[in-house]
Amino acid sequence: MWPFATYETSARRRSPRLREIPLRLILPNLVTVLSICAGLSGIRLAFEDRFEIAVALVLLAACLDALDGRLARMLKASSPFGAQMDSLADIMNFGVAPALVLYAFVLNSAGAFGWTAALVFAIACCLRLARFNVMLDDPDRPAWQNDYFVGVPAPAGALLVLMPVYLGLIGVPVNQTFGFISAAFTIFVALLLVSQLPVYSGKSSGMRVRRDLVLPLILAIVGYVALLFSYTWTTLALTAAAYFLMLPFSVRAYGRRAAQAEHETAVDEASGSAA
């Protein structure tokens, strides 16, 4: 008798005629498992003082974690099993792995306060992901609000919270003072995760690029990737700083959209009353 449980792609009972699972249904889950392996390996390497590779693996885990859902939709391989796996991987790769790598690099110099900051960030990431999953099932949420996250998304939080590591690898002295500053910064990022701050998602279905801007955009992306390979930690630090600078513009854009939606609703109600 085969000792392993049958792989189920849905909550429904498996058809007796379906004895084999198509490979395309397994690929997204395989990517999810690889992302967990990368995140856990990053933690191990961080505690072995191999921080450059550790951070690279944590960022790779975040990229793979963002890829698996898109791969599942592209291959039409979404399943309840894959959704549960993805949620668990998100907690590991966006919450636990960055917090432990950061603790091994600098937060341990802040003692109990540093460990508390790491715990707060990991728990905040769990809460952020749980809230995101609940909001996906909210039928009353206006469609235009799908262009915005509520709070900083977990992948961006992982990128931001590792800024002390980027600065340390650039050459900023890693001492006790830097440890306490990093712990306070970690708690600040954790608060951004669970806040009500509207953050532009970049997933607007109406996004278009003017034809005359296509080639400059491609060159800009190539230039960014080249800088990322040549000046990795400086580029990541500047990227995190640019994300922070983007947040006020996101809040202002959300306010304008909310005011516009409220005005349109008032006009519709007035028209309905007149009719």
C-alpha positions, 0 to 999 in steps of 0.5 A: 500500500502506498504510504502517502496521502492522495494529492487533492486539487480541490475540496471535492471528492476525486473522480475514480477516473482521474488517477493522474494529476497533470503536471501543470497543476503541480508546478505552482505548488512546486514553486511555493515549496522552493520559495519556502526552501529559499527562505529557510536557507536564508535564515540558516546562512544568516546565523552562519554570518553569510549575510549577503547570500542570506539576504539574496535568498530571502529576496529570491523567496519573496520573488518566487512567492509572488510568482506562484500565484501568477503561474497558477492563474496562467496555467489555470491551476488554482486550487484550495490546496495551493491557496493554503500553501501560498498563505503559509509560504507568505508568512514564512518568506515575508515575515519570519525569514526577514525578521530572523535575518535582520535579528542575526545581522543587527537586532541581536545587538539591541538585546531583548528590545531587538528580539521584541522588534523581530517578533512584532514584525513577524506577527504584524506580517501574519495579521497583514496577510490574514486581513488581506485574505479576508478583504478578498472575500468582501463583496461590498468593497468598491471596485476602484479600491482594488487599486490600493492596498490597505497598509503596506503589503507584506512583500514590500514590508520584507523589502523595507525592513531589511534596509538596516542590512543593506546599510550595514553591507554598504559600510554603516557601522553595525554597533549597539546604537545602530541596533536600537535604531534598527529595532525602532525602524523594524517596529515602524515598518510593522506598524505600516503593515497593519495600518489603514494607510492606502498604498497604491497596488500597481494592479490597475486594469487600466494601466497603459503605457504611451507608445513613445514611452515604451522604449525609454521604459524598457531602457529604465528597467534594464538600467535598474537591473544593471545597477542592482547587479553592480551596486546591489545594496546601494540600489536596494537601499535607494529602492526602499527609500523611494518606496517610503517617498511614494507613500504620501503620493499614494495617500493623496491619490486615494483621497482624490479617488474617494472624493470623486467616488463620493461625488459620483454617488451623490450625483446618482442619488440626486438623479434617482430622487429627481426621477 
